[in-house]
Amino acid sequence: MLSTLRFMFFTIVALGLIFCAVVMTILNTYKPIYRTYINDRFVGYFLNEQQFDEVYNDLVAEKQSIDQNVKVYLDSEPTFEKCYIRDSLLSEQNIYTNLRAEIKTEYTIYNVAVNGENKMVFSTEDDANKYAENLKSEVDTLDTQVNMEKVSTLGEITSFDRADAILEDLVARNKPVELPEPEPEPEPSYYIPPTTYSGPIVPDLTGERCWPTVSRAVNCDYWGYYGHNGVDLKASIGTDVYAYAGGTVTFAGWDSSGYGNCVKINHGNNVVTIYGHCSQLYVYAGQQVTAGQLIAASGNTGNTTGPHLHFEVRVNNIAINPWVYLNQI
Ligand SMILES: [Zn+2]
């Protein structure tokens, strides 16, 4: 009887030990774990939510090491489903790789656009502004702008060396060419008279007027040298000479005082015009002429240093500045 009880006792102990061993084995092999999903996609087995957060934060730090301003996020919150799996499955999985594939990123980049075309990309607004400002200060004709853009993957960021080269190239292509200072206009070989007259009040003439020859160029003005009391107009030998205004020819011939062949016309009110140094005379004393009538051909007779028309105006036989009348044309 005793031996039977002892046998039963040991049997129960043995069975109890076997049971415990089986339970221990099962517990060691199958662990409670969380099957984790994002957007219904399986991303791995996590021991708990805390482990998920640790892995997630590691991955955020990994992205931020590339760009500290990157926005990292998941499409949706993870869901955890408790289950039991074998140890071997845990060691086979790579939760970093799985979760990395689910992580979304949003990078903020700053494009430097020149005339609407992106030329440089920076990860900070300051860098982009710096290059945009540099370019604007060098070439203000270019439309240079900094545009912010959100992108999910980070493309190539322009290195400063590359940006410097691009800037240099843009400046070289677009900087306005600085033209050398234009040569100053050469001084005219003839004198251009003032258009204001300051002198005695002279009689008005009525009727038409005519410039006394073809050219308006002045070789030597009234009092261009001491005692020069007419205006020398540019004219070669044989150039037409015209009556300034209508009147009566009072002299047409040789003048020995220096005018050479000359014509004098009285326009009334003792206003007389004189045309000196002529080569030919086409009118005679006493003849009535009209303004613009051909009266002579210019030349270099008399006291001259070269061909020209000496035009002189006398009022009461006193030479006055001819511009008071010439300016009326
Ligand atoms: Zn003269």
Residues whose N, C-alpha, C, O or C-beta is under 5 A from the ligand:
A	BS01	ZN	G230 D232 H310
